């Protein structure tokens, strides 16, 4: 992708940071150089000179503003790269490109039938491609729930997309309960935070799906049976809930809050006495038939 149209490939990424006491999603770009290297990452700014940010107000202001993934594509067919972006809330926006890496500060919300296009779950993850091979751009997305979804474009080639509602391409995997023993052999598909990439992996002319996820593998500590683990976890859960309630109740007293926080952290760390946890993720390949 060549954001600034200088003939060199660039890298675009979403990020988030604290601005004016609020968390806000920023877009970072690494501009490519003639020798194939990249310049240092810099915040992508709008035509007003301010960092490009999804503007949002109201109940979902925080989660709307934090971007999860920007996707550079000519969304409206005018020959310039636009930005189609997702966020923590599960909705989508697009910034209209003006060429040479310029974007107006205010994006438009992507809708379906007059309502905001929204995935099942949260953390929208846009990937724009002609999924059904009819010549126009469709929108695929991963989700916090582990599923992958497809919104079909009904406008036709070269026109501003008109998207239908999301259809499920990949069902969410088994939703693991907190503290439930879970090994690699138990996994049948993506469980959380699905991120999607589309490509013809096996070269058969059909688009396939690569889906990354996030999962915590859980097993009993050495020497514990599954039943013993479950008993210890149940006892720990009660103590943890009690410590959490005490911490929340002490919010008005600094000394009490510090003491409650210390107890909360101690209880939380006791999990290591009976539980092994490995935070990891996998890539799942789905070949299209």
Secondary structure, 3 states (H helix, E strand, C coil): CCCCCCCCCCEEEEEEEEECCEEEEEEEEECECCCCCECCCEECECCCCCECCCCCCCCCHHHHHCEEEEEEECCCCCCCCEEEEEECCCEEEEECECCCCCECCCCEECEECCEECECCCCCCEEEEECCCCCCCCEEEEECCCCCEEEEEECCCCCCCCCEEEEEEEECCCCCCCCCCCECHHHCCCCCCCCEEEEECCCCCCCCEEEEECCEEEEEECCCCCHHHHHHHHHHHHHHHHHHHHHHHHCCCCHHHHHHHHHHHHHHHHHHHHCEEEEEECCEEEECCC
